[in-house]
Amino acid sequence: MSSQSPYPFFPSNVQAYLARLYGECEREFACRARTPEDVAAWQAEARPTLRRLLGLGRMERLLKGHRVTAQFDAAEDLGDCTRQRGRLETEPSVWIPFWLLRPKGEGPFPLALTPHGHDARGHDTSAGIAANPADLPRIAEEDRDVAVQAARHGYLAIAPATRGIGCDGVPDLGRRHDGRSCRSQLIHCLIAGRTAMGERVWDIERFTDWALANLPVHDRGLLMLGNSGGGMVTTYATACDTRVQIAIPSCSFAPYVRLWGQVTHCDCNLVPGILRFGEFHDVAGLIAPRPLLVVHGRRDPLHQPEHVAQAMEGLRRIYEAAGAADRVQLAYGDSGHRFYADLMWPFVAKWRNRPGCVSTTFNP
């Protein structure tokens, strides 16, 4: 690598070690499909394996029979929709706060889920609620009130807190894990055979179960979108749960291992042994042939265009093999690490009522 490179890189001995380390990974479920039938056969084997790596199989066994319950505060009228604070018990003693944004009218409505990233009040932000008045302009300028936007586009929107970030998880007592709640959550998950990402996918699936059973929603056009860590949840949850029919991960779509060997996804987004499964595009390939829009900012300091292109190249091959090349798209906004409403909603409008693109049953 040239000394003029704008990116940090490892000493030569570390580069050699990493090349050997990553080269030893067999990537058993890297997608090599060439036809739609090949893709379907690959997904039938790869999806259950991914769920096991995430720890979801263990959670399903241990939590079998748990009845999800919800509690609500009073709703407030926003004019064109209502907003209501709630919390959902996704496993015993684990209550996930959320906001419910409901359009005016009888319904049933399509359902939207908007997981957030590393913002302790991210679910509030998604619902258009600022920690203080000074934050309101940023929410508007960066399109961060995505649950409100979804409601105004006719969706019944759920803005859940992300476990380990936006709700009470496992606190970092004594700052043993650098004071980061997401890292504390991850460490406690790992020693018990879970993953933080697996818990987040579990929560999203329980919200979906509960909403379809209890709210005026239908199972067509289920949308998930999230930025940064919320984009990672969006990709993993959509890969695992075929009920999600349109996915828009924002500012998060990059390889596990960058071109120069560095790992820059947050610890809590990583899954032990994931490179033995495949690269990030292989996980995202489990979404095919469902519509998938990858959104990034050209001035995002975390994920540069060449790294996004690295992940998109592999993903496009999978969508082409699935006969769905027109259903995957990469779009860039001209700013940084944020949402881009002008890119997201035209894509949703294009695909939300298209028949034959999606599965409406849960096929883990």
Secondary structure by P-SEA (a helix, b strand, c coil): cccccccccccaaaaaaaaaaaaacccccccccccaaaaaaaaaaaaaaaaaaaaaaaaaaaaccbbbbbbbcbbbbcccbbbbbbcccccccbbbbbbbbbccccccbbbbbbbbccccaaaaaaacccccccaaaaaaaaccaaaaaaaaacccccccccccccccccccccccccccaaaaaaaaaaaacccaaaaaaaaaaaaaaaaaaccccccccbbbbbccaaaaaaaaaaaacccccbbbbcccccccccccccccccccccccccccccccccccccccccbbbbbbbcccccccaaaaaaaaaaaaaaaaaaccccccccccccccccccccccaaaaaacccccccccccccc
